[in-house]
Amino acid sequence: MGKISKEAMKRHSKAMEIIEQDELSYDDKLYVLENYHEGATNMNNLVSAHFTPMEIARSVEQCARSENFVDLCAGIGVLSWCFLRMHQFQSNEMNITGVCIENCTEYYRIGKKLMPEFHWINGDIFDPQIIQQVKDLMKGKTFSIISNPPYGKQVKTDTKELLQYKGPEFEFKAIELGYLLGAYDGAFLIPQGSCNFKMTTENRHNEFNVPCAKYEKFYKETGLEMSPNMGYSTEVHDENGWKDVSIITEIAVFEYEEMRDNTPEIISDEDFDTEEERLYKEKHLVCKAEPGSLQEKENKSQMKHDLMWEKRLLKLKEEVKAEEDAEDNEEGQLSLF
C-alpha cells in the first residue's frame, strides 16, 4: 500500500460504501470506477497493478474491432466498462459476450458487482483450466483481447511450456496468450519502452520503426507483429489519471487473425526424430545435451521455432517464384501478338 492523499482516501472510502449497496446506478458505477484506489488495501506496486485512466481506456476500446471481448488482468473492469459503453452507444441491443479475468479477489469482487452482465473469472490468466474455460465460452465467436496487463518483470509466472516467448516481460506474455486463445485481434496498453513506435511524444510527432530490443526478442520468438494504433496519444488531460505512478504508455495493436492465416502449423515433437531434424543439426550448430535435461528441451524448442519459420520462408519463396513464372508466361503470350 503506497502513500495516498487524504482526499484520494476519502473518495476511495465513499467508493467502497457505494459498492456495498444492493443496487448501483450508472452514476454510482462511474464514481467507483474513477475513485476506487487500487493501492488503498492492496500492495499494488509489488505486482504492477495500476488501473487504466478512463480517458485512456476510451482510446483502447477504439482499437478493438470485435463486438465480443476477453479482458486479461481486468482489475475492476475499467476497460470492460468503456467497451460496453462504446457498443451501447452504437447499438441499443445488448449482444456482447465479455469475459473478464482478474487474479486479485478484491478487484474481482468489485468488478463483478459493477458489471454482472459479463462473465468474471478469479484466477491466473495462464492457468490451463482458465484458458480452456475461456476457449469454451468464446467458442464460435469472433472476439478481441483488451488488456492493461502488469508491466515488466515484477509478476513471476512460469510459462515456459505454454508460450514461445521466453523473456521475462509480463506484457509480452499476455500478448502471446491472446493469440493462443484464438482472438481476432488485441489492443494492449503497454509501456512505451516495449513498443516499436511512439504516438505519445512531447513534440506530438508520431515515430515509427523505433528500435526496441524487448519487442525484437518477442517478435523473433513468436512471429507476432505489433502495429501502431490509429493515432491515439495516451496523455491524460483530466484529474482522473494514473494513481501513484507516472508512466508513458502506448496502445499496441495485434492483428491476430491476419498473422494466424500466415503462420505455419506448429511442428509436433514427434517430427524431430526425422531426416529433417538431422539436416537441421548439420546446418546449424546445436550444443549437445543430456537426454531429458533442460538444455535438451531448450534445443528442441529452438529447433521447432526455426524449422517452423524455415518452412514458412520456403513457402513464400515458392509463391513468389510462381507469381514470377505466371508474369513471364503472360508477357510471352503478349509478345506473340
C-alpha positions in Angstrom: 0.0 0.0 0.0 1.6 3.3 -1.1 1.1 6.7 0.3 -2.4 8.0 -0.6 -3.6 11.6 -0.1 -6.4 12.3 2.4 -8.6 13.5 -0.5 -8.0 10.3 -2.5 -8.6 8.1 0.5 -11.9 10.0 1.2 -13.1 9.3 -2.3 -11.9 5.7 -2.1 -13.9 5.2 1.2 -17.0 6.6 -0.5 -16.5 4.2 -3.4 -16.3 1.3 -1.0 -19.6 2.4 0.7 -21.3 2.6 -2.7 -20.1 -0.9 -3.8 -21.8 -2.4 -0.7 -25.2 -1.1 -1.8 -27.7 -3.7 -3.1 -28.3 -1.8 -6.3 -26.0 0.6 -8.2 -27.0 3.3 -10.6 -25.0 4.4 -13.6 -23.5 7.3 -11.7 -22.7 5.0 -8.7 -20.7 2.7 -11.0 -18.9 5.5 -12.7 -17.9 7.0 -9.3 -16.4 3.7 -8.2 -14.5 3.2 -11.4 -13.0 6.7 -11.2 -12.3 6.9 -7.5 -11.7 3.3 -6.1 -7.9 3.3 -5.4 -6.2 0.0 -6.3 -3.5 0.7 -3.7 -5.7 1.5 -0.7 -5.9 -2.0 0.6 -3.5 -3.9 -1.7 0.2 -3.8 -2.4 -0.5 -3.0 -6.0 3.0 -1.6 -6.7 4.5 -5.1 -6.0 2.5 -6.6 -8.8 2.4 -3.5 -11.1 -1.3 -3.3 -10.8 -2.3 0.2 -12.0 -5.8 0.8 -13.3 -6.3 2.4 -16.7 -7.3 6.0 -16.6 -10.8 6.4 -18.0 -9.6 8.8 -20.7 -7.0 6.2 -22.0 -9.5 3.3 -21.7 -11.8 5.0 -24.1 -9.0 5.1 -26.7 -8.1 1.4 -26.1 -11.6 0.4 -27.0 -11.5 2.2 -30.3 -8.6 -0.1 -31.3 -10.6 -3.3 -30.7 -12.7 -4.3 -33.7 -14.9 -7.2 -32.5 -18.2 -6.9 -30.6 -17.1 -9.6 -28.1 -14.0 -9.4 -25.8 -11.8 -11.0 -23.3 -10.3 -8.6 -20.7 -7.0 -10.0 -19.4 -5.9 -8.7 -16.0 -9.2 -6.8 -15.8 -8.8 -5.1 -12.4 -12.3 -3.8 -11.5 -13.2 -3.5 -15.2 -12.4 0.0 -16.5 -11.6 -1.3 -20.0 -14.7 -3.6 -20.0 -16.9 -0.6 -18.9 -15.7 1.5 -21.8 -16.1 -1.4 -24.2 -19.7 -1.8 -23.1 -20.5 1.9 -23.3 -19.0 2.2 -26.8 -21.1 -0.7 -28.1 -24.3 0.5 -26.3 -23.8 3.9 -28.0 -23.6 2.2 -31.4 -26.5 -0.2 -30.7 -29.3 -0.5 -28.2 -29.1 -4.3 -28.3 -27.0 -6.0 -25.6 -25.4 -8.8 -27.6 -21.9 -8.6 -26.3 -20.1 -11.6 -24.8 -17.5 -10.4 -22.4 -15.0 -12.4 -20.2 -13.0 -10.6 -17.5 -10.1 -12.4 -15.8 -8.6 -10.9 -12.6 -6.3 -12.6 -10.1 -6.9 -10.2 -7.1 -10.0 -11.3 -5.2 -11.0 -7.8 -4.1 -10.7 -6.4 -7.6 -12.7 -9.4 -9.0 -15.5 -8.9 -6.4 -15.9 -5.2 -7.2 -15.7 -5.7 -10.9 -18.3 -8.4 -10.9 -20.6 -6.1 -8.8 -20.1 -3.3 -11.3 -20.6 -5.3 -14.5 -22.6 -8.5 -13.7 -23.6 -8.8 -17.4 -20.1 -10.1 -18.1 -18.5 -13.5 -17.2 -15.9 -12.8 -14.4 -13.2 -15.3 -13.6 -11.0 -15.0 -10.5 -7.6 -16.5 -11.2 -4.3 -16.5 -13.1 -4.7 -15.8 -16.9 -2.1 -18.6 -17.6 -3.9 -21.3 -15.6 -4.6 -24.1 -18.1 -8.1 -24.6 -16.7 -8.9 -20.9 -17.1 -7.5 -20.9 -20.6 -9.8 -23.8 -21.5 -12.7 -22.1 -19.8 -12.3 -19.0 -21.9 -12.0 -21.0 -25.1 -15.2 -22.8 -24.3 -17.0 -19.5 -23.5 -15.8 -17.9 -26.7 -16.2 -20.9 -29.0 -17.7 -19.9 -32.3 -17.4 -16.2 -31.5 -15.2 -13.6 -33.0 -13.6 -11.6 -30.2 -10.9 -9.1 -29.3 -8.5 -9.1 -26.4 -8.3 -5.9 -24.4 -5.7 -5.5 -21.7 -3.7 -3.3 -19.4 -1.5 -6.1 -18.0 1.1 -5.8 -15.3 4.3 -4.4 -16.8 7.9 -5.7 -16.7 9.4 -8.4 -14.6 7.6 -7.9 -11.2 5.0 -10.6 -11.7 6.6 -14.0 -11.8 4.8 -16.7 -13.7 6.1 -19.9 -15.3 5.0 -20.0 -18.9 7.9 -22.0 -20.5 5.7 -24.9 -21.5 2.9 -22.7 -22.7 4.5 -19.9 -24.6 7.0 -19.5 -27.4 8.2 -16.2 -25.8 10.9 -16.9 -23.2 11.6 -13.4 -21.9 10.5 -12.0 -18.5 8.3 -9.1 -19.6 4.7 -9.9 -18.5 3.1 -7.7 -21.1 4.5 -9.8 -23.9 3.3 -13.0 -22.2 -0.2 -11.6 -22.1 0.0 -10.6 -25.8 1.0 -14.1 -26.9 -1.7 -15.6 -24.7 -4.3 -13.5 -26.7 -3.1 -15.3 -29.8 -3.3 -18.7 -28.2 -6.9 -18.0 -27.0 -7.9 -17.6 -30.6 -8.7 -13.9 -30.6 -9.4 -12.0 -33.8 -7.2 -9.0 -32.6 -5.9 -7.4 -29.5 -5.5 -3.9 -28.1 -2.9 -3.7 -25.3 -1.9 -0.7 -23.1 1.8 -1.3 -22.5 4.9 0.8 -21.6 6.3 2.9 -24.4 9.7 1.2 -23.8 8.1 -2.1 -25.0 6.9 -0.6 -28.3 8.5 -0.1 -31.8 6.6 3.2 -32.2 5.7 6.4 -30.4 2.3 8.1 -30.5 2.8 9.9 -27.2 5.6 12.4 -27.6 6.4 15.9 -26.4 6.5 17.3 -29.9 3.3 15.5 -30.9 5.1 13.9 -33.9 4.4 10.2 -34.3 7.5 8.0 -34.6 7.6 4.6 -36.4 10.1 1.8 -36.6 11.6 2.8 -33.3 14.4 0.3 -32.2 13.2 -1.8 -29.3 15.2 -4.8 -28.1 12.3 -6.1 -25.9 9.9 -6.2 -28.8 12.5 -7.6 -31.2 13.1 -10.5 -28.9 9.4 -11.1 -28.6 8.9 -10.9 -32.4 11.8 -13.3 -33.1 10.4 -15.9 -30.7 6.7 -15.7 -31.7 6.4 -14.0 -35.1 3.6 -11.8 -33.7 3.8 -8.4 -35.2 3.0 -5.2 -33.3 1.1 -2.4 -35.1 0.7 1.2 -34.1 -2.8 2.3 -33.2 -4.8 4.8 -35.2 -3.0 7.8 -33.8 -4.2 7.9 -30.1 -2.0 9.5 -27.6 -2.1 8.2 -24.0 -1.6 11.7 -22.4 -4.1 12.3 -19.6 -5.8 15.7 -19.6 -8.0 15.5 -16.5 -7.6 14.8 -12.8 -8.6 11.1 -13.2 -5.2 9.9 -14.4 -2.8 7.3 -13.1 -2.8 6.8 -9.3 0.6 6.9 -7.6 2.6 6.1 -10.7 3.9 8.1 -13.6 4.4 6.1 -16.8 4.4 6.8 -20.6 2.3 4.1 -22.3 1.2 3.3 -25.8 -1.8 1.3 -27.3 -0.3 -1.6 -29.2 -2.5 -3.4 -31.7 -2.0 -7.1 -32.8 -4.0 -8.4 -35.8 -4.0 -12.0 -34.7 -6.3 -13.3 -37.4 -4.1 -12.0 -40.2 -1.0 -13.5 -38.6 -2.8 -16.8 -38.0 -3.5 -17.0 -41.7 0.2 -16.5 -42.4 1.7 -18.8 -39.7 2.7 -22.4 -40.4 1.3 -25.1 -38.2 3.4 -25.9 -35.1 5.6 -28.9 -35.7 4.9 -31.7 -33.2 7.6 -33.2 -31.0 7.3 -36.5 -33.0 8.5 -34.7 -36.1 12.0 -34.2 -34.7 13.2 -37.8 -35.0 13.2 -37.4 -38.7 15.5 -36.7 -41.6 14.5 -33.0 -41.3 16.0 -32.9 -37.7 19.2 -34.5 -38.9 19.5 -32.0 -41.7 18.9 -29.2 -39.3 21.7 -30.3 -37.0 24.1 -30.5 -39.9 23.1 -27.0 -41.0 23.2 -25.3 -37.5 25.5 -25.6 -34.5 23.5 -27.4 -31.8 25.1 -27.9 -28.5 25.0 -31.4 -27.1 22.8 -32.1 -24.1 22.0 -34.9 -21.8 18.7 -36.7 -22.7 15.8 -35.3 -20.6 17.8 -32.2 -19.5 16.6 -28.6 -19.6 19.3 -27.9 -22.3 17.8 -30.6 -24.5 14.3 -29.1 -24.1 15.7 -25.7 -25.0 17.5 -27.1 -28.0 14.3 -28.8 -29.2 12.2 -25.7 -28.6 14.7 -23.6 -30.7 14.6 -26.2 -33.5 10.8 -26.2 -33.5 10.8 -22.4 -33.9 13.5 -22.3 -36.6 12.1 -25.2 -38.6 8.6 -23.6 -38.4 9.8 -20.4 -39.9 12.2 -22.0 -42.4 9.1 -23.8 -43.8 7.2 -20.6 -44.0 10.1 -18.9 -45.8 10.3 -21.7 -48.3 6.6 -21.5 -48.9 6.9 -17.7 -49.5 9.8 -18.2 -52.0 7.7 -20.8 -53.9 4.7 -18.3 -54.0 7.0 -15.6 -55.4 8.5 -17.9 -57.9 5.0 -19.0 -59.1 4.0 -15.3 -59.5 7.1 -14.6 -61.5 6.6 -17.6 -63.7 3.0 -16.5 -64.3 4.1 -13.0 -65.2 6.7 -14.4 -67.6 4.1 -16.6 -69.3 1.8 -13.6 -69.6 4.5 -11.5 -71.2 5.4 -14.3 -73.5 1.8 -14.6 -74.7 1.5 -10.9 -75.3 4.7 -10.9 -77.3 3.0 -13.3 -79.7 0.7 -10.6 -80.8 
